[in-house]
Amino acid sequence: MKIKFKDISIYLLSILVLILLVYFSINYLIKQPLDIINFIESDINEDFEIEITNNFNNINEYLKKYSFIESYLLKRNNNEINIQINLKQPFAINNLTKEVIFYDNIKAPSNYFKSNYLNKINLIDISKNSININNYLNENYQSLSSLFNIDQIEYIDDRRYNLVLSNGRIVMLPKVIDTKLLYFIKNNIDLIDKNTNYSQFLDLRNFHNKTIRLK
């Protein structure tokens, strides 16, 4: 059976059209400018930035998984997309569990963040498990930090806290941290420092029973 010249021509023309279509499609895609994603003033590390970039098409749902992110802002400038991510305020860092603890008790692996961000967290949590910030501490920590130069904090028996001061002394807090305790400390800490030679600890655990110990 003979193949007509017309049929061959149509077949070859179809192949040529297909090749040209593929060629121009690839050439068009290559020439299209790629979006450049920039992270502005970012405190998150490069690996996490890459993860976000890889999930950019679903960024809203993706970032919802990370509760330590307070907010974020996207701005497009031609083929550049600028992302600014705002983190919640960190409370402390635990080098044993390798976690950052935020004021709302959110905890996040420290490898999500850049070293200079971690180095700016002044309070070290030395608890075996990352600290839980109860209502007493949440409401009164700022007052405590104005009375003591606190370097470290430890959560004891899932109920109370020890403060380690910059001079190495330990302040043992009672479970209940209230205005009575704060008032006592505020009005007596200078007197205690001047008139005693305690160097190890100030034990306030039984303060509400009107008993304190020094060593």
PyMOL commands that set and color helices and strands:
alter all, ss='L'
color gray80, all
select helices_A, chain A and resi 5-31+46-54+56-64+110-112+115-119+135-147+179-195+207-209
alter helices_A, ss='H'
color red, helices_A
select strands_A, chain A and resi 36-39+69-77+80-87+90-94+99-102+107-109+124-125+150-156+160-165+170-172+201-203+213-214
alter strands_A, ss='S'
color yellow, strands_A
deselect
rebuild
show_as cartoon
